[in-house]
Amino acid sequence: MHSVEIKNLDLHFGAVKVLQDLNLTIARGEFLVLLGSSGCGKSTLLNCIAGLLDVTAGQIFINGANVTWAEPSDRGIGMVFQSYALYPQMTVEGNLSFGLKNARLPRDEIARRVARAAEILQIEPLLKRKPAALSGGQRQRVAIGRALVRDVDVFLFDEPLSNLDAKLRADLRVEIKHLHQQLKNTMIYVTHDQVEAMTLADRIAIMKDGKIMQLGSPHEIYNLPQNRYVADFIGSPSMNFIDGRLESGVFRAAGIDIPMTGYDFRAGAASDGKVVIGLRPEHIATGDALASAAIRTRVKVDIVEPTGSDTLIFAPLGGTSVHVRMDGQTRVNPGDEIEIGILPGRASLFDRDTELRL
């Protein structure tokens, strides 16, 4: 049995179509991330699953039960919001137990659940404090704990780390992954941060304009993007794109010809025509990696961006400026001429009109 099933879901606000004929199946115990830019519909979809928004059409199933019109409290979910939404006048223990008391659970059961959540999240020393005496990370742990005490099968996270600083975000990201491995519950996580998505997810659903553009593992999303939007959205810096033509298995652009030897063309893909080649910065070979490159060419460095572990350079290639990722210890300056190589098997080809992968 699937944990969550969404069938032909539509959501309209007047004439505005926010979600359109959306279908999604989430396995029991899976960590699924809904990823996309602001306005793509990812939080709206999460709110539909939670029952906070009434759908226009379609159905939502949780653990086999049709919950399309069920109240949020009857769906068997726990939700963590972007804002901590803690009761300031209550202690941490009071915040964790408040919903359970309203549900009229026995006192010893409430105490057991609160103690278990506090132990898992390592907030036992904080139980007698109020939210004002907690750091941002501690407050978010309490917010997660409030969902955890409900003892449900499905957890929904709506950008829970976006209000935290970068270091704290990284720390809590590890804790959420550990929490999932420990509990093995189904988790649906909304974010616009691709690093969160890539590190947390079993599968990622990349959304745009209320539709899922690609659904797959982080490895599939990164290495085999099914359209140009996904290729451009994932990766930092993003994929380089060069316009050109495909002629008898050779990509041709201004000043370069790349035989696409080793490239895995999709069945039925056009063999000739206007295309766009996508090259990730780390898939443009430099240094020792040049030995495995299909073709080599020399380029003049325009800009150098040291980042510590890596050095990024901008250089002209095929009539456009491309990013190249080099080892952080590489000494290179603007104006230097360096040799780079192309690895066709690691490239992506897209039809210039449809923007679909070839």
Secondary structure by P-SEA (a helix, b strand, c coil): cccbbbcbbbbbccccccccbbbbbbccccccccccccccaaaaaaaaaacccccccccccccccccccccccccbbbbbcccccccccccaaaaaaaaaaaacccaaaaaaaaaaaaaaaccccccccccccccaaaaaaaaaaaaaaccccbbbbccccccccaaaaaaaaaaaaaaaaaaccbbbbbcccaaaaaacccbbbbbccccccccccaaaaacccccaaaaaacccccbbbbbbbbcccccccccccccccccccccccccccbbbbbbcccccccccccccccccbbbbbcbbbbcccbbbbbbbcccbbbbbbccccccccccbbbbbbbbcccbbbbcccccccc
